[in-house]
């Protein structure tokens, strides 16, 4: 079997597409796209899973609900190919669950879901780790040579996708913080106007009054300003 046997043009295209982000892109959507691409693009692959591990927290996605239950069952057992791959940092393969001897409890669980062979690939996407699982209903579906080439492609494409997602999330966070800051500034200006109107003071004096009251009550100036504006609006309507 050639080393590229697990790689197809369609798979390469779909994996590359994971790095193209949109407004609704998230870690969950990238993982879903990954499992869908692997299931459709890897010859002999009947389904796929993806685990995103960060600080002992895990997000699990799967092409089929049964595979999500298999992965979560493996977590409870504490043994299996995905667990081995994450702990060792190397690929883990089950050629046939019916003859596998390393993880008997996992093998019984996999058999229940119709799985015969498994390939688990860890991908370092610092500060997280991805564990990608491929499953087949027939034994010996994933050759060592093909697994090596697939691992290289996954490492490259997922590294790009997760780095892009991290940058994108940072931009979205900055934009949200800027929008919040602008909204806070707007409501502070409204509150200053109310104080100036009722007290006949300057804008600077109105802001100093806001700050004095906020410090006394240990609340943010923007939160205090929002309460003042809301109270003023209620009185105006009344």
N, C-alpha and C positions, 0 to 999 in steps of 0.2 A: 504494500500500500504506500502511495507517495506521501511525503510529509505534508503536502498541501491538501490532502484528501478531505479534511474537515472544513476547509475554507472554500467558499463559493463566491462568485462576483456579487450575488445578491446579499450575502452576509456582510461582505466588506462594505458595500454601499449602505446597508442599514446601520452598521456599527458607526460608520463615519457620520451618519445623520444624527447620532446621539449628541454630537458636539454642537449642533445648530440649535440654539436656544430661542425660545419665544416667551411671551409674557406669562404664560401659564406653566412654564417649565419648572420642575421641582425634582428633588432627589427621587421621589416616588415615581414620577413620570419617566425619568431616565431608567430606573430599574425595570419598570414595566416594558419600556421599549426594548431594553436589553434582552429580557426573557422571551419576548415575542420574536425578536430577530434571530436568536439562537435556535428556537424551536423550528422556525421556518427555514433557516439557512444552513444548519449543520446536518449533513446526511446521517440518517440513523437516529437523530435526536428526537425523542417523543415529547419532551418538555424540559423546561429550565427553571431554575430558581436563582435569586440574587439576594444576598444578605449584606447589608451596610452596617458595619460595626464601628462604633465610635464611643470611647469611654465606657465600655461594657454595656452600651445600649445598642439594640439591634433593630433595624427596619428590614422586614422580609417581604419580598415580592415573588410571585410565581406565575408561570404561564397557565397553570391549572391549580384550582383550590386544593386538590389532593396533594400537590407538591408542597404547598405552603404548610399543610398539616404534617407532611413528612419531615420538613425542616424543623418545625416547632417540636415535633416528637423527638427528633434527634437532639435538640437542645435539652429537653427534659432527661433523655437518657445519658447525655454527656459523652456519647461515643458515636462514631460514624465518619464518613469521608470528609464532610464539610468541617466537622470539628477538628479532624486531623489536619486538614489543609490550613485552617486558621491558626492552629497552635504551632505547626511546624514551619509555616511559610512556604511549603512546597505543594505540588499537585498531589492529589490522592485519587486513586482509581479502584473501583470495584469491577472486576471483569465479569463476575457472575455472583449474584447474592446467594444463589443456591449452593455454591461451593466455597464462599468466603468464610474465613474462620476468625478474623480479627475482631469483628463487632457482631456477635450473634444476635443480640437484641435489636440492633439496627437492621440487620438482614431480615429478621422476621417482620419488622415494621414495613420495610421496603417491599417485601414480597406481598404484603397485604394490599399495597397500592399498585401491584402489577409491574414494579420496577425490577429489571434484571441486571442492568449495568449502570455505573455512575462514574462521572468525572467531576471532581471538585477542584477549582482553580482559585487560589488566593491572589488578589490584586492589591498592591499597596497604593492607596490614593491618600497619602498623608494629609490630614491627621486621622483619616479613617482607613479601614480595610474592607474591601469587597471580597466576598466569597461567592463565586459563580458556580452553580451546579448544573450539570447536564445529565439527563436521564434517558434511558432507552428501555423499551419493552423486550429487547432481545439481548442476549449476552455478547460480550466482546465488541460492543458497538464503537468504542473509542480507542483508537490505536495510540501507542506512545508517541510515534512520530507526528501524527496529526494533532495530538494534544499539545505538543511543544509549539507547533506553528500557531495553533489557536491561542495559546497562552500569550505568545508574543503580540498577536494582534489585539487581544483583549487589553493587555497592559498598555499598549500604545493608545488605542482609541478611548478606553475608559479614563485613562489619565488625562487626556485632552478634554473629554466631556465633563469630568468632575472639576477640573481646574476652571473651565469656562463657567460652570454652574456656580462655583465659589465666587468668582469675579462678578458674575451677574447678580448673585445674592447681595454682595457688598454694595453694588451700585443701587440695587433696589432699596437696601437698608438706608443708604445715604439719602436717596430721594425721599423716602418716607420720613426720615428725621428732618430733612429740610422743609418738607411740607408741614410737618408738625410745628417746626420752629416758626414758619411763616404764619400759621394759624394762631399760634400763641402770641406772636407779635401783634397780629390784627386785633385780637381780643383785648390785649393790654392797651392798645391805642384807644379802643372803644371805652374801656374802663377809665382811662385817663380823661377822656372827653367828658364822661359823666361827672367825675370829681371836679373838673375845671368848671363845668356848668353850674354845679351846686355850690361850690366853694369860692368861685371867682379867682382861683389861683392859676399859676402858670403850669405849662406841661411838665416842667422839671419838678415843680413842687408836688404835682399830682402823682408822678411816678415815685417820688420819695415817700409819699404817704402810703402808696401801695406796698412799697418795699418794707416800710416800718410795720404795717399791719401783718404782712406775710411772715415776717420774722417773729413777731409776737405770738402768732398762732401756729408757727412752724408749718406753713404750707407754701407751696410754690407760688411765685408771683402770678404766673399764668393761670393757675387754678383759682386763686383768689379773684383775679380779674374776671374769669368766666362766671364765677358765682355772682359777682357784682352786676355784670351785664345781664345775666338771667333774672336777677331780682328786679333790676330796672325795667326789663321788658315785661315782667309780670305786673308790676305796678302801672306801667303805661297802658296795658290792656284792661286793667281793672278800672 
